[in-house]
Amino acid sequence: MDSVYSIRKISLANVNISVLDMNEAIGWAGSILSSKTNKPAFVVTPNPEILVEASRNSSLVKALNEADMSFADGTGLILAAKLKGYKIHKITGIDFVEDLIRHHKTSSLKIFIIGGFDDTAKNAAVFLKKCFPRHDFQVASFAPFINQDGTFSRDYEQKKTLNEIVHSFADILIVGFGAPKQELWISKYKDNFPMIKIVIGIGGALDIWAGNKIRAPKFLRFLGLEWAWRFLIEPKRASRMLNALFVFPLLLLRYGHEKTIK
């Protein structure tokens, strides 16, 4: 994806991570939104859990590394980069989207939301509309079933879903299928949306916007302890989080001689 911004990347556990802060991320996104392009910029937000999953899923590695922008969404990634001599900033998907909308004052954005269960996407759109009334939020008419490899479970849902996205004429597509489904899905289908400027996999942000879950308090986020909050309120994820806690450092040792990409 062409842009006036030249963003350096480093490799952590064989996955590219962009080296930038939130202001640079918003500037990059603004340049994409104002550009004339025929394919969307692909944004991912990897954390240690995702990198552990990628270590045993080559398709996920491919999807993550073809992204135009890869924000470090996890304290573990920040510390790992620091050990390699690089300073990267934590940029969560939810903060990036909210800041981007908040700072976009030149025109009204069209944003299409897909993912979640039942009315999650709809409720998320209602919340965002209250926060950002200048902008237009649309949602898919239903939540499609997505396989673990990012494909549609039902053929008729594929046709209907892709058609709805194309005819939304959205600037930004927010995908909330959860990792790794959303990254694999975007990788497979993003070329069907030439009119969209930015597509991002946003994971659990939809549940927070929809009111299904409560985000960690700001002081925990400031201390880099948002993972501990998730551990408490999402016990089903405990095994995944503990696995990442112990396996992620081993991955860093395996790929200890990685170099800066650009």
Secondary structure as the mmCIF struct_conf table of DSSP 4:
data_model
#
loop_
_struct_conf.conf_type_id
_struct_conf.id
_struct_conf.beg_label_comp_id
_struct_conf.beg_label_asym_id
_struct_conf.beg_label_seq_id
_struct_conf.end_label_comp_id
_struct_conf.end_label_asym_id
_struct_conf.end_label_seq_id
BEND BEND1 VAL A 4 VAL A 4
STRN STRN1 LYS A 9 LEU A 12
TURN_TY1_P TURN_TY1_P1 ALA A 13 ASN A 14
STRN STRN2 VAL A 15 SER A 18
HELX_RH_AL_P HELX_RH_AL_P1 MET A 22 LEU A 33
TURN_TY1_P TURN_TY1_P2 SER A 34 SER A 34
BEND BEND2 SER A 35 SER A 35
BEND BEND3 ASN A 38 LYS A 39
HELX_LH_PP_P HELX_LH_PP_P1 PRO A 40 PRO A 40
STRN STRN3 ALA A 41 VAL A 44
HELX_RH_AL_P HELX_RH_AL_P2 PRO A 48 ALA A 54
TURN_TY1_P TURN_TY1_P3 SER A 55 ARG A 56
HELX_RH_AL_P HELX_RH_AL_P3 SER A 58 ASN A 65
TURN_TY1_P TURN_TY1_P4 GLU A 66 GLU A 66
BEND BEND4 ASP A 68 ASP A 68
STRN STRN4 MET A 69 SER A 70
STRN STRN5 ALA A 72 ALA A 72
BEND BEND5 GLY A 74 GLY A 74
HELX_RH_AL_P HELX_RH_AL_P4 THR A 75 LEU A 83
TURN_TY1_P TURN_TY1_P5 LYS A 84 GLY A 85
STRN STRN6 LYS A 90 LYS A 90
HELX_RH_AL_P HELX_RH_AL_P5 GLY A 93 HIS A 103
BEND BEND6 THR A 106 SER A 107
STRN STRN7 LYS A 110 GLY A 115
BEND BEND7 GLY A 116 PHE A 117
TURN_TY1_P TURN_TY1_P6 ASP A 118 ASP A 119
HELX_RH_AL_P HELX_RH_AL_P6 THR A 120 CYS A 131
TURN_TY1_P TURN_TY1_P7 PRO A 133 ARG A 134
BEND BEND8 HIS A 135 HIS A 135
STRN STRN8 ASP A 136 VAL A 139
BEND BEND9 SER A 141 PHE A 142
STRN STRN9 ILE A 146 ILE A 146
TURN_TY1_P TURN_TY1_P8 GLN A 148 ASP A 149
BEND BEND10 GLY A 150 GLY A 150
STRN STRN10 PHE A 152 PHE A 152
BEND BEND11 SER A 153 ARG A 154
HELX_RH_AL_P HELX_RH_AL_P7 ASP A 155 VAL A 166
TURN_TY1_P TURN_TY1_P9 HIS A 167 PHE A 169
BEND BEND12 ASP A 171 ASP A 171
STRN STRN11 ILE A 172 GLY A 176
BEND BEND13 PHE A 177 PHE A 177
TURN_TY1_P TURN_TY1_P10 ALA A 179 PRO A 180
HELX_RH_AL_P HELX_RH_AL_P8 LYS A 181 TYR A 189
HELX_RH_3T_P HELX_RH_3T_P1 LYS A 190 ASN A 192
TURN_TY1_P TURN_TY1_P11 PRO A 194 MET A 195
BEND BEND14 LYS A 197 LYS A 197
STRN STRN12 ILE A 198 GLY A 201
TURN_TY1_P TURN_TY1_P12 GLY A 203 GLY A 204
HELX_RH_AL_P HELX_RH_AL_P9 ALA A 205 ALA A 210
TURN_TY1_P TURN_TY1_P13 GLY A 211 GLY A 211
BEND BEND15 ASN A 212 LYS A 213
HELX_LH_PP_P HELX_LH_PP_P2 ARG A 215 PRO A 217
HELX_RH_AL_P HELX_RH_AL_P10 LYS A 218 PHE A 222
TURN_TY1_P TURN_TY1_P14 LEU A 223 GLY A 224
HELX_RH_AL_P HELX_RH_AL_P11 GLU A 226 ILE A 233
HELX_RH_3T_P HELX_RH_3T_P2 PRO A 235 ARG A 237
HELX_RH_AL_P HELX_RH_AL_P12 ALA A 238 ARG A 254
TURN_TY1_P TURN_TY1_P15 TYR A 255 HIS A 257
#
